[in-house]
């Protein structure tokens, strides 16, 4: 299955010039762990995560009111095509040491975002379907597999 089928299509974004305080407030209000930063063509140019804020603002004692998204975002984020398999997405996450990947369309524009949690949820759903197929109730009421 292509990752495009399970990625989140509604992606929260940030602007390079906004303060970290504004961005973090939006992350809190929307209950998300990351914001994608786009250029004028809607192509991802960066990603800001809650971990970035903790490590690059809090740990370094920077002022979130004056520090901008551009100052701490991860530039040139890795994107994957919508056709990427779940297995390949997981391999990419492992190699890169990340829990989220930006999904891009054929033109390189933002199409969605996939988190490790999305992949786990999809695999749990698949396993439940497999379990339902394997579960056969005998006349005595016992379950046979």
The 8 nearest C-alpha neighbors of each residue, nearest first, counted from 0:
[[1, 84, 2, 85, 4, 82, 83, 3],
 [2, 0, 82, 84, 83, 3, 4, 81],
 [1, 3, 4, 83, 81, 5, 84, 85],
 [2, 4, 81, 1, 6, 5, 82, 102],
 [5, 3, 2, 1, 6, 0, 81, 82],
 [6, 4, 2, 3, 7, 117, 113, 121],
 [7, 5, 113, 112, 3, 111, 2, 4],
 [6, 8, 111, 112, 9, 113, 5, 10],
 [9, 7, 111, 10, 6, 110, 112, 3],
 [10, 8, 7, 111, 11, 112, 110, 6],
 [9, 11, 8, 111, 12, 112, 7, 35],
 [12, 10, 34, 35, 9, 13, 33, 31],
 [13, 11, 35, 34, 36, 10, 14, 37],
 [12, 14, 36, 34, 35, 15, 22, 11],
 [13, 15, 16, 17, 36, 12, 68, 37],
 [16, 14, 69, 68, 17, 13, 67, 36],
 [17, 15, 14, 67, 68, 69, 18, 13],
 [18, 16, 67, 14, 15, 68, 21, 19],
 [19, 17, 67, 20, 21, 66, 64, 65],
 [18, 20, 63, 22, 21, 67, 68, 23],
 [19, 21, 63, 23, 18, 64, 22, 24],
 [22, 20, 24, 18, 19, 23, 25, 17],
 [21, 23, 19, 25, 24, 20, 26, 18],
 [24, 22, 26, 20, 25, 21, 19, 27],
 [23, 25, 27, 21, 22, 26, 20, 28],
 [24, 26, 28, 22, 27, 23, 29, 21],
 [27, 25, 23, 31, 29, 24, 28, 30],
 [26, 28, 30, 24, 25, 29, 23, 31],
 [27, 29, 25, 30, 26, 24, 31, 23],
 [28, 30, 26, 27, 31, 25, 11, 24],
 [31, 29, 27, 28, 26, 32, 25, 33],
 [32, 30, 26, 29, 33, 27, 34, 11],
 [33, 31, 49, 48, 26, 30, 34, 50],
 [34, 32, 48, 47, 31, 49, 35, 46],
 [33, 35, 12, 47, 11, 46, 13, 48],
 [34, 36, 46, 12, 45, 13, 47, 37],
 [35, 37, 45, 13, 12, 44, 46, 43],
 [38, 36, 43, 41, 42, 44, 35, 39],
 [37, 39, 41, 40, 42, 44, 43, 36],
 [40, 38, 41, 37, 42, 43, 44, 36],
 [39, 41, 38, 42, 108, 37, 43, 107],
 [42, 40, 37, 108, 38, 39, 109, 43],
 [41, 43, 108, 37, 40, 38, 109, 107],
 [44, 42, 37, 45, 36, 109, 41, 38],
 [45, 43, 75, 37, 36, 74, 38, 42],
 [46, 44, 74, 36, 73, 76, 75, 43],
 [45, 47, 35, 73, 72, 36, 34, 76],
 [46, 48, 72, 34, 33, 51, 73, 35],
 [49, 47, 33, 51, 50, 32, 34, 46],
 [48, 50, 52, 32, 51, 33, 53, 47],
 [49, 51, 53, 48, 52, 54, 32, 55],
 [52, 50, 48, 54, 49, 53, 55, 47],
 [51, 53, 49, 56, 50, 55, 54, 48],
 [54, 52, 57, 50, 51, 56, 55, 49],
 [55, 53, 58, 51, 52, 56, 57, 50],
 [56, 54, 52, 51, 59, 53, 58, 57],
 [57, 55, 61, 52, 59, 60, 58, 53],
 [56, 58, 53, 60, 59, 54, 55, 61],
 [59, 57, 54, 60, 56, 55, 53, 61],
 [58, 60, 56, 57, 61, 55, 54, 53],
 [61, 59, 57, 58, 56, 62, 55, 63],
 [62, 60, 56, 59, 63, 57, 66, 55],
 [61, 63, 64, 65, 66, 60, 56, 57],
 [64, 62, 19, 20, 66, 65, 61, 18],
 [65, 63, 20, 62, 18, 66, 19, 21],
 [66, 64, 63, 62, 18, 67, 19, 20],
 [65, 67, 63, 18, 64, 19, 62, 70],
 [68, 66, 18, 70, 69, 19, 17, 16],
 [67, 69, 15, 70, 19, 72, 71, 17],
 [68, 70, 15, 67, 72, 71, 16, 14],
 [69, 71, 67, 68, 72, 66, 15, 16],
 [70, 72, 69, 68, 55, 73, 51, 67],
 [73, 71, 47, 69, 46, 68, 74, 45],
 [72, 74, 45, 46, 47, 76, 71, 75],
 [73, 75, 45, 76, 44, 72, 46, 69],
 [76, 74, 44, 45, 77, 73, 43, 46],
 [77, 75, 45, 74, 78, 44, 73, 46],
 [76, 78, 75, 101, 79, 100, 102, 43],
 [79, 77, 101, 102, 103, 100, 76, 80],
 [78, 80, 102, 103, 101, 83, 81, 77],
 [79, 81, 103, 82, 83, 102, 104, 78],
 [80, 82, 3, 2, 83, 102, 1, 103],
 [81, 83, 1, 80, 2, 3, 84, 0],
 [84, 82, 1, 2, 81, 80, 87, 88],
 [85, 83, 1, 87, 86, 2, 0, 88],
 [84, 86, 88, 87, 2, 89, 1, 83],
 [85, 87, 89, 84, 88, 90, 83, 91],
 [86, 88, 90, 84, 89, 85, 91, 83],
 [89, 87, 91, 85, 90, 86, 92, 84],
 [90, 88, 92, 86, 91, 87, 85, 93],
 [89, 91, 87, 93, 88, 92, 94, 86],
 [92, 90, 88, 94, 89, 93, 95, 87],
 [93, 91, 97, 89, 95, 90, 94, 96],
 [92, 94, 96, 90, 91, 95, 89, 97],
 [93, 95, 91, 92, 96, 90, 97, 89],
 [94, 96, 92, 93, 97, 91, 90, 98],
 [97, 95, 93, 92, 94, 98, 91, 99],
 [98, 96, 92, 95, 99, 93, 100, 94],
 [97, 99, 115, 114, 92, 100, 96, 116],
 [100, 98, 114, 113, 97, 115, 101, 112],
 [101, 99, 113, 112, 78, 102, 114, 77],
 [100, 102, 112, 78, 111, 79, 113, 103],
 [101, 103, 111, 79, 112, 110, 78, 80],
 [104, 102, 109, 110, 107, 80, 108, 79],
 [103, 105, 107, 106, 108, 110, 80, 81],
 [104, 106, 107, 103, 80, 108, 81, 110],
 [107, 105, 104, 108, 103, 42, 109, 80],
 [106, 108, 103, 104, 105, 42, 109, 43],
 [109, 107, 42, 103, 41, 104, 106, 110],
 [108, 110, 103, 42, 111, 41, 43, 102],
 [111, 109, 103, 102, 104, 108, 8, 112],
 [112, 110, 8, 102, 7, 6, 109, 10],
 [111, 113, 101, 102, 7, 6, 100, 10],
 [114, 112, 6, 100, 99, 7, 117, 101],
 [115, 113, 99, 117, 116, 98, 100, 112],
 [114, 116, 118, 98, 117, 119, 99, 113],
 [115, 117, 119, 114, 118, 120, 113, 98],
 [118, 116, 120, 114, 115, 119, 113, 121],
 [117, 119, 121, 115, 116, 120, 122, 114],
 [118, 120, 116, 122, 121, 117, 123, 115],
 [121, 119, 123, 117, 118, 122, 116, 124],
 [122, 120, 118, 124, 119, 123, 117, 125],
 [121, 123, 125, 119, 124, 120, 126, 118],
 [124, 122, 126, 120, 125, 121, 119, 127],
 [123, 125, 127, 121, 122, 126, 120, 128],
 [126, 124, 122, 128, 123, 127, 129, 121],
 [125, 127, 129, 123, 128, 124, 130, 122],
 [128, 126, 130, 124, 129, 125, 131, 123],
 [129, 127, 131, 125, 126, 130, 132, 124],
 [128, 130, 126, 132, 131, 127, 125, 133],
 [131, 129, 127, 133, 128, 132, 134, 126],
 [132, 130, 128, 134, 129, 133, 127, 135],
 [131, 133, 129, 130, 134, 128, 135, 127],
 [134, 132, 130, 131, 144, 135, 129, 143],
 [133, 135, 131, 144, 132, 130, 143, 142],
 [136, 134, 143, 142, 133, 137, 144, 132],
 [135, 137, 142, 140, 141, 143, 134, 138],
 [136, 138, 140, 139, 141, 142, 135, 143],
 [139, 137, 140, 136, 141, 142, 135, 143],
 [140, 138, 137, 141, 136, 142, 143, 135],
 [141, 139, 137, 138, 136, 142, 143, 135],
 [142, 140, 139, 137, 136, 143, 138, 135],
 [141, 143, 136, 135, 137, 140, 134, 144],
 [142, 144, 135, 136, 134, 141, 137, 133],
 [143, 134, 133, 135, 142, 136, 130, 132]]
